[in-house]
Amino acid sequence: MTLRELAARIAAFVTRRHGRSDLDDQLQFHREMLEEQLRSQGLTAADAAREARRRIGGPAQIGEAWQDQRSLPWLETLIGDLRFGARMLVRAPGFSLAALFTLTLGIGANTAMFTIVDAVLLRPLPYVEPERLVTIGDRNAEGLATNVDFTTVADWRARSRSFESLALMRGWQPTLVVAGEAERLPAVRVSWNYFDMMGVRPALGRMFTADDDRPDHWRVLLLSDALWRRRFGADPSVVGRTIVMNDREYRVIGVMPASFEPLDAARYYAAAQLWAPIGYDVSMREACRGCQHLRAFGRLKPGVTVAHAAAEMNAIREQLRREYPNEYETGSIAIIPLRDALTGRFRIALQVLLAAVGVVLLIACANVANLLFARSLTRQRELTLRSMLGAGRGRIVRQLLTESALLSVCGAAAGVLLAMLTVSGLAAFAPVSLPRLDHVGVDARVLLFTAITALLTTIAFGLAPAWRAAGSGVQTTLAADSRSVVGGSS
């Protein structure tokens, strides 16, 4: 079928009632012409009319064939099945409500749980090429990276060839004073290349530079979009202004975009509302080897694997241990992908919960399948009659599956509403350190998951009862009716 023919069929399907009169006029014209030709051959008017009807065929059969050629028969059949299925479900309100309630709970629980799993585990991190971002440090008992010191990271930068950049972070809680009102803020201090490593640019102003990241120049600030709007009224002129924190003056050089998510800061400290450079050099007391109060992050070079980088960094660590035996103990380097560092503690728990609600859905499917089996017994006479009138087994199975699909669609719609009502509560009870909870919500991805779940649910609980009900033969039903008449109710 060509695209043009498909378009014509769709147009004919939409306007099919307007085109039937043209067919009737054409049939009438050809019938009259054929009758005239037959009368000229010696037939009477009655015989000519009867022979013309026989040759042309019945108008009903011609109309059906014409409709099939001009329209979409499968779509008309589907619409008919849906209408019939809806009537059958309305006629059995007890069964329909019980099945709908069961499916709503099963699909709703899966949808609500998937919204959290999708936001936390499945969505990519909001940085440029996040798969290349890692955390680095000595491996602890849990296999994670520990804090590092500034001087060791300076040696890593000089000796390593696996990283495009290495950045540092430390916690900070300054007290901001604006218009005489003081507020203690969650903040972090980062190395000047931190935002470049993340692939993020400020919405206003400029980024940190290497000149800012010095002991005598580091009192410059980047504000979060939320802080800029809340304390400075979203005033663009705040860039370049001097503000007071901890009785010292700081100069605002930029404002971060509203879309920036300081996930790594929230993982180790608190969701930062402003940033300043670390401002260290190797001569400072805070930068000593063994002064491990910094978090290290890195961006791998294209094509470099975590395993390759770990092998190189362990070789460098061993070199440093030989050069400074009093500063380093025996151990190894841990390089953890940033996603695993942010969500690794919760991954197994969330996967187990998702599997658990999946089992709940399977139980719901089994319960609805039992309801369908029981209902098919009460409909056996109807199904047998349809079979006697010419409906094949496949046609009956399709009709019964259509009814199951209606239940699934209604259950999925109610499940989405249930998920929308409960997902905010689930997020409220989740651990505070669980990242990206503000992204938990029903969106297109969740709706697609729900649609797939509804389709699989239809197959799971609808196919077996439909196949069994359609497979009961005419003789079996008649024999059952005979036993019920002779021996009482079955």
C-alpha positions as CSV (number, residue, x, y, z in Angstrom):
1,M,0.0,0.0,0.0
2,T,1.5,3.3,-1.1
3,L,1.4,6.4,1.1
4,R,-1.1,8.1,-1.3
5,E,-3.4,5.1,-1.1
6,L,-3.1,5.1,2.7
7,A,-4.0,8.8,2.8
8,A,-7.0,8.1,0.5
9,R,-8.2,5.3,2.7
10,I,-7.9,7.4,5.9
11,A,-9.9,10.2,4.2
12,A,-12.5,7.7,3.0
13,F,-12.7,6.3,6.5
14,V,-13.4,9.7,8.0
15,T,-16.0,10.6,5.2
16,R,-17.3,7.2,4.5
17,R,-20.9,8.1,5.1
18,H,-20.8,10.9,2.5
19,G,-19.4,8.6,-0.3
20,R,-21.9,5.8,0.0
21,S,-24.6,7.8,-1.9
22,D,-22.2,8.0,-4.9
23,L,-21.9,4.2,-4.9
24,D,-25.7,3.8,-4.8
25,D,-26.2,6.2,-7.7
26,Q,-23.6,4.3,-9.8
27,L,-25.1,0.9,-9.0
28,Q,-28.6,2.2,-9.9
29,F,-27.2,3.5,-13.2
30,H,-25.5,0.3,-14.2
31,R,-28.5,-1.8,-13.2
32,E,-30.8,0.3,-15.4
33,M,-28.4,0.1,-18.3
34,L,-28.2,-3.7,-17.9
35,E,-32.0,-4.1,-17.7
36,E,-32.4,-2.1,-20.9
37,Q,-29.9,-4.3,-22.7
38,L,-31.7,-7.4,-21.5
39,R,-35.1,-6.2,-22.5
40,S,-33.7,-5.5,-26.0
41,Q,-32.7,-9.2,-26.1
42,G,-36.3,-10.2,-25.6
43,L,-36.6,-10.6,-21.8
44,T,-39.6,-9.3,-20.0
45,A,-39.2,-6.3,-17.6
46,A,-39.5,-8.5,-14.5
47,D,-37.0,-11.1,-15.9
48,A,-34.6,-8.4,-17.0
49,A,-34.7,-6.8,-13.5
50,R,-34.1,-10.2,-11.8
51,E,-31.2,-11.1,-14.1
52,A,-29.6,-7.7,-13.7
53,R,-29.7,-8.0,-9.9
54,R,-28.2,-11.5,-10.2
55,R,-25.3,-10.4,-12.5
56,I,-24.5,-7.2,-10.5
57,G,-24.9,-8.8,-7.1
58,G,-26.5,-7.7,-3.8
59,P,-26.0,-4.1,-2.8
60,A,-25.0,-5.1,0.7
61,Q,-22.1,-7.3,-0.5
62,I,-21.0,-4.7,-3.1
63,G,-21.2,-2.0,-0.4
64,E,-19.0,-4.0,2.0
65,A,-16.4,-4.8,-0.7
66,W,-16.4,-1.1,-1.8
67,Q,-16.0,0.0,1.8
68,D,-13.1,-2.4,2.3
69,Q,-11.3,-1.1,-0.8
70,R,-11.8,2.5,0.2
71,S,-11.4,2.5,3.9
72,L,-9.5,0.7,6.8
73,P,-11.4,-2.5,7.6
74,W,-9.2,-3.4,10.5
75,L,-9.7,0.0,12.2
76,E,-13.5,-0.4,11.8
77,T,-13.3,-3.8,13.3
78,L,-11.2,-2.6,16.2
79,I,-13.6,0.3,16.9
80,G,-16.5,-2.2,16.9
81,D,-14.6,-4.5,19.3
82,L,-13.9,-1.6,21.6
83,R,-17.6,-0.6,21.6
84,F,-18.7,-4.1,22.3
85,G,-16.1,-4.7,24.9
86,A,-17.1,-1.4,26.7
87,R,-20.7,-2.5,26.7
88,M,-19.8,-5.9,28.2
89,L,-17.7,-4.4,30.9
90,V,-20.5,-1.9,31.8
91,R,-23.0,-4.9,32.1
92,A,-20.7,-6.5,34.7
93,P,-19.9,-3.6,37.1
94,G,-18.8,-5.8,40.0
95,F,-16.3,-7.7,37.9
96,S,-15.1,-4.5,36.2
97,L,-14.6,-2.5,39.4
98,A,-12.8,-5.4,41.1
99,A,-10.4,-5.9,38.1
100,L,-9.9,-2.1,37.7
101,F,-9.1,-1.6,41.4
102,T,-6.6,-4.5,41.3
103,L,-4.9,-3.2,38.2
104,T,-4.8,0.4,39.5
105,L,-2.9,-0.6,42.6
106,G,-0.4,-2.8,40.6
107,I,0.2,-0.3,37.8
108,G,0.1,2.7,40.1
109,A,2.8,1.2,42.5
110,N,5.0,0.4,39.5
111,T,4.6,3.8,38.0
112,A,5.3,5.6,41.3
113,M,8.4,3.5,41.9
114,F,9.7,4.0,38.4
115,T,9.5,7.8,38.6
116,I,12.0,7.6,41.5
117,V,14.2,5.1,39.8
118,D,14.2,7.0,36.5
119,A,15.1,10.3,38.2
120,V,17.8,8.9,40.4
121,L,19.4,6.0,38.4
122,L,18.4,6.2,34.7
123,R,18.6,9.9,33.7
124,P,22.0,11.1,32.6
125,L,23.8,13.5,34.9
126,P,23.3,17.1,33.8
127,Y,26.9,17.7,32.7
128,V,28.8,17.5,29.5
129,E,29.7,13.9,28.7
130,P,29.0,12.8,32.3
131,E,30.3,9.2,31.6
132,R,33.9,10.6,31.6
133,L,33.5,12.2,35.1
134,V,35.0,10.3,38.1
135,T,35.9,10.8,41.7
136,I,39.5,10.0,42.8
137,G,41.1,9.1,46.2
138,D,42.6,6.4,48.3
139,R,40.4,3.3,48.4
140,N,38.6,2.9,51.7
141,A,37.1,-0.3,53.2
142,E,33.9,0.2,51.2
143,G,35.8,0.5,47.9
144,L,35.1,4.3,47.6
145,A,37.4,7.2,47.2
146,T,38.5,9.1,50.4
147,N,39.5,12.7,50.8
148,V,42.7,13.9,49.3
149,D,45.3,16.7,50.0
150,F,46.2,19.6,47.7
151,T,49.9,18.8,47.2
152,T,49.2,15.2,46.2
153,V,46.7,16.3,43.6
154,A,49.3,18.8,42.3
155,D,51.7,15.8,41.8
156,W,48.9,13.8,40.1
157,R,48.3,16.7,37.6
158,A,52.0,16.8,36.8
159,R,52.5,13.0,36.3
160,S,49.2,11.6,35.1
161,R,48.3,11.3,31.4
162,S,44.9,9.8,31.7
163,F,42.9,12.9,32.8
164,E,41.8,15.9,30.8
165,S,41.4,17.8,34.1
166,L,41.5,17.3,37.8
167,A,39.4,19.5,40.1
168,L,39.1,19.9,43.9
169,M,36.3,20.8,46.3
170,R,35.9,21.5,50.0
171,G,32.9,22.4,52.2
172,W,32.3,26.0,53.3
173,Q,29.5,27.7,55.4
174,P,29.9,31.5,55.2
175,T,27.5,33.9,56.8
176,L,26.1,36.4,54.2
177,V,25.0,39.9,55.3
178,V,22.7,41.7,52.9
179,A,20.7,44.9,54.0
180,G,21.6,44.1,57.6
181,E,20.2,40.6,57.5
182,A,22.6,37.7,58.2
183,E,22.1,34.2,56.8
184,R,24.4,31.2,57.1
185,L,24.6,29.5,53.6
186,P,25.7,26.1,52.4
187,A,28.6,26.7,50.0
188,V,31.7,25.1,48.6
189,R,35.1,26.3,47.5
190,V,36.4,24.7,44.3
191,S,39.5,24.8,42.1
192,W,39.4,27.3,39.3
193,N,38.9,24.5,36.6
194,Y,36.0,22.9,38.4
195,F,33.2,24.3,36.3
196,D,35.2,23.9,33.1
197,M,35.6,20.2,34.0
198,M,31.8,19.9,34.4
199,G,31.2,21.7,31.1
200,V,29.0,24.5,32.7
201,R,29.1,28.2,32.1
202,P,27.6,31.0,34.2
203,A,24.3,32.7,33.1
204,L,25.7,36.1,34.1
205,G,29.3,37.3,34.4
206,R,32.4,35.1,34.1
207,M,33.9,31.9,35.3
208,F,36.8,31.5,37.7
209,T,40.3,31.8,36.3
210,A,43.6,30.5,37.4
211,D,44.5,34.0,38.7
212,D,41.4,33.9,41.0
213,D,42.6,30.6,42.6
214,R,45.5,32.1,44.6
215,P,45.8,32.7,48.4
216,D,45.6,36.5,47.9
217,H,43.0,36.6,45.2
218,W,40.4,34.0,46.0
219,R,37.6,36.2,47.5
220,V,35.4,36.2,44.4
221,L,32.0,34.5,44.2
222,L,29.6,32.8,41.9
223,L,26.0,32.8,43.1
224,S,23.3,30.2,42.5
225,D,20.3,31.3,40.5
226,A,18.0,30.7,43.6
227,L,20.2,32.8,45.9
228,W,20.5,35.6,43.3
229,R,16.7,35.8,43.0
230,R,15.9,35.3,46.7
231,R,18.5,37.8,48.3
232,F,19.3,40.1,45.4
233,G,16.0,40.3,43.6
234,A,17.4,38.9,40.3
235,D,19.2,42.2,39.8
236,P,21.8,41.8,37.0
237,S,23.9,44.6,38.4
238,V,24.9,42.4,41.3
239,V,27.8,41.2,39.1
240,G,30.7,43.3,40.1
241,R,29.2,44.3,43.4
242,T,31.0,43.7,46.7
243,I,29.2,41.9,49.5
244,V,30.1,41.1,53.1
245,M,30.6,37.5,54.5
246,N,32.3,36.6,57.7
247,D,33.3,40.2,58.2
248,R,35.2,40.2,54.9
249,E,34.4,41.7,51.5
250,Y,33.8,39.4,48.5
251,R,33.2,40.4,44.9
252,V,30.5,38.8,42.9
253,I,31.7,37.8,39.4
254,G,28.8,35.8,38.1
255,V,25.5,33.9,38.5
256,M,25.1,30.2,37.7
257,P,22.2,29.1,35.4
258,A,19.0,27.9,37.0
259,S,19.5,24.5,35.4
260,F,22.9,23.8,37.1
261,E,22.6,21.0,39.7
262,P,25.5,20.8,42.2
263,L,24.9,17.1,42.7
264,D,28.5,16.4,43.8
265,A,28.4,19.1,46.4
266,A,25.1,17.8,47.8
267,R,26.5,14.2,47.9
268,Y,29.4,15.2,50.2
269,Y,28.3,18.5,51.9
270,A,25.1,20.3,51.1
271,A,23.5,21.7,47.9
272,A,25.7,24.8,47.4
273,Q,24.2,28.2,47.0
274,L,27.5,30.0,46.2
275,W,31.0,29.1,45.2
276,A,34.4,30.6,45.7
277,P,37.9,29.4,44.7
278,I,40.0,27.2,47.0
279,G,42.9,29.6,46.9
280,Y,45.7,27.2,47.9
281,D,49.3,26.8,46.9
282,V,51.7,24.1,48.0
283,S,53.4,26.4,50.5
284,M,50.3,26.7,52.7
285,R,49.9,24.7,55.9
286,E,46.4,23.6,54.7
287,A,48.0,22.1,51.5
288,C,50.3,19.7,53.3
289,R,50.6,16.0,52.4
290,G,48.3,14.2,54.8
291,C,45.9,17.2,55.1
292,Q,43.1,15.3,53.5
293,H,40.1,17.6,53.6
294,L,39.4,18.0,49.9
295,R,37.4,16.0,47.4
296,A,39.0,15.2,44.0
297,F,37.1,14.9,40.7
298,G,38.5,14.2,37.3
299,R,37.5,14.1,33.6
300,L,39.0,11.2,31.7
301,K,40.5,11.8,28.3
302,P,38.4,10.5,25.4
303,G,39.0,6.7,25.0
304,V,40.6,6.3,28.5
305,T,38.9,3.7,30.6
306,V,38.5,3.7,34.4
307,A,40.7,0.6,34.6
308,H,43.5,2.2,32.6
309,A,43.4,5.3,34.7
310,A,43.3,3.3,37.9
311,A,46.4,1.4,36.8
312,E,48.3,4.6,36.0
313,M,47.2,6.3,39.2
314,N,48.3,3.3,41.4
315,A,51.7,3.4,39.7
316,I,52.0,7.1,40.5
317,R,50.8,6.5,44.1
318,E,53.6,3.9,44.5
319,Q,56.1,6.4,43.2
320,L,55.0,9.0,45.7
321,R,55.1,6.4,48.5
322,R,58.7,5.6,47.7
323,E,59.6,9.3,47.5
324,Y,57.8,10.3,50.7
325,P,57.7,7.1,52.8
326,N,56.5,9.0,55.9
327,E,53.6,10.6,54.2
328,Y,51.9,7.6,52.5
329,E,50.8,4.2,53.7
330,T,50.4,1.1,51.7
331,G,47.1,1.2,49.7
332,S,45.5,1.7,46.4
333,I,43.7,4.4,44.4
334,A,39.9,4.2,43.8
335,I,38.5,5.8,40.7
336,I,34.7,5.7,40.8
337,P,32.4,7.0,38.0
338,L,30.6,10.1,39.3
339,R,27.2,8.5,38.8
340,D,28.2,5.5,40.9
341,A,29.6,7.8,43.6
342,L,26.3,9.8,43.7
343,T,23.9,6.9,43.6
344,G,25.9,3.7,44.4
345,R,24.6,3.5,48.0
346,F,21.0,3.5,46.8
347,R,21.2,1.6,43.6
348,I,20.6,-1.9,45.1
349,A,17.8,-0.7,47.4
350,L,16.0,1.0,44.6
351,Q,16.3,-2.0,42.3
352,V,15.0,-4.3,45.0
353,L,12.0,-2.0,45.6
354,L,11.3,-1.8,41.8
355,A,11.4,-5.6,41.7
356,A,9.1,-5.8,44.7
357,V,6.4,-3.7,43.1
358,G,6.9,-5.7,39.9
359,V,6.0,-8.8,41.9
360,V,2.9,-6.9,43.2
361,L,1.9,-6.3,39.6
362,L,2.3,-10.0,38.7
363,I,0.1,-10.9,41.7
364,A,-2.5,-8.3,40.4
365,C,-2.3,-9.9,36.9
366,A,-2.9,-13.4,38.4
367,N,-5.9,-12.1,40.4
368,V,-7.4,-10.5,37.3
369,A,-6.7,-13.6,35.3
370,N,-8.7,-15.6,37.8
371,L,-11.6,-13.1,37.6
372,L,-11.5,-13.5,33.8
373,F,-11.5,-17.3,34.0
374,A,-14.5,-17.1,36.3
375,R,-16.3,-14.6,34.1
376,S,-15.7,-16.7,31.0
377,L,-17.7,-19.5,32.5
378,T,-20.8,-17.3,32.7
379,R,-20.2,-16.2,29.0
380,Q,-19.8,-19.6,27.6
381,R,-23.2,-19.7,25.9
382,E,-22.6,-16.3,24.3
383,L,-19.1,-17.4,23.0
384,T,-20.5,-20.7,21.7
385,L,-23.3,-18.9,19.9
386,R,-20.8,-16.6,18.2
387,S,-18.7,-19.6,17.2
388,M,-21.8,-21.3,15.7
389,L,-22.5,-18.1,13.7
390,G,-19.0,-18.3,12.1
391,A,-16.6,-16.5,14.4
392,G,-13.3,-18.4,14.5
393,R,-11.2,-18.9,17.6
394,G,-8.8,-16.2,16.7
395,R,-11.7,-13.7,16.2
396,I,-13.1,-14.6,19.7
397,V,-9.6,-14.3,21.3
398,R,-9.2,-10.9,19.7
399,Q,-12.5,-9.7,21.1
400,L,-11.7,-10.9,24.6
401,L,-8.2,-9.4,24.5
402,T,-9.8,-6.1,23.4
403,E,-11.9,-6.2,26.6
404,S,-8.7,-7.0,28.6
405,A,-6.9,-4.1,26.9
406,L,-9.8,-1.7,27.9
407,L,-9.3,-2.8,31.5
408,S,-5.5,-2.3,31.3
409,V,-5.9,1.2,29.7
410,C,-8.4,2.3,32.4
411,G,-6.2,0.7,35.1
412,A,-3.1,2.5,33.7
413,A,-4.9,5.9,33.6
414,A,-6.1,5.4,37.2
415,G,-2.6,4.2,38.1
416,V,-0.9,7.3,36.7
417,L,-3.3,9.4,38.8
418,L,-2.5,7.3,41.9
419,A,1.3,7.7,41.1
420,M,0.9,11.5,40.8
421,L,-0.8,11.6,44.2
422,T,1.7,9.4,46.0
423,V,5.1,10.1,44.3
424,S,5.6,13.3,46.2
425,G,5.0,11.5,49.5
426,L,7.5,8.8,48.5
427,A,10.1,11.4,47.7
428,A,9.4,13.1,51.1
429,F,10.2,9.9,52.9
430,A,13.3,9.1,50.9
431,P,16.8,9.8,52.4
432,V,17.9,13.4,52.2
433,S,21.1,12.4,50.5
434,L,19.2,10.7,47.6
435,P,20.1,12.9,44.6
436,R,17.7,14.5,42.2
437,L,14.6,14.1,44.2
438,D,13.4,17.5,42.8
439,H,13.2,15.8,39.4
440,V,10.8,13.1,40.6
441,G,7.5,13.4,38.7
442,V,5.3,11.9,36.0
443,D,6.5,13.0,32.6
444,A,6.7,11.5,29.1
445,R,9.2,8.9,30.0
446,V,7.0,7.7,32.9
447,L,3.9,7.7,30.7
448,L,5.8,5.6,28.1
449,F,6.8,3.1,30.9
450,T,3.1,3.0,32.0
451,A,1.9,2.3,28.4
452,I,4.4,-0.5,28.0
453,T,3.4,-1.9,31.4
454,A,-0.3,-1.7,30.4
455,L,0.5,-3.6,27.2
456,L,2.4,-6.3,29.0
457,T,-0.3,-6.5,31.6
458,T,-2.9,-7.1,28.9
459,I,-0.9,-10.0,27.6
460,A,-0.1,-11.3,31.1
461,F,-3.7,-11.6,32.4
462,G,-5.8,-11.6,29.3
463,L,-4.3,-14.1,26.8
464,A,-4.6,-17.3,28.8
465,P,-8.3,-16.8,29.8
466,A,-9.2,-15.6,26.3
467,W,-7.5,-18.6,24.7
468,R,-9.2,-21.1,27.1
469,A,-12.6,-19.5,26.8
470,A,-12.4,-19.4,23.0
471,G,-11.3,-23.0,22.9
472,S,-14.3,-24.5,24.6
473,G,-16.2,-26.3,21.8
474,V,-19.8,-26.3,20.9
475,Q,-20.4,-29.9,22.0
476,T,-18.8,-29.2,25.4
477,T,-21.1,-26.3,26.0
478,L,-24.2,-28.2,24.9
479,A,-23.3,-31.1,27.0
480,A,-22.9,-28.8,30.0
481,D,-26.3,-27.3,29.3
482,S,-27.8,-30.7,29.1
483,R,-26.3,-31.8,32.5
484,S,-27.5,-28.5,34.1
485,V,-31.1,-29.1,32.8
486,V,-31.2,-32.7,33.9
487,G,-29.2,-32.6,37.1
488,G,-29.6,-29.1,38.3
489,S,-27.3,-26.1,38.2
490,S,-23.7,-26.7,37.4
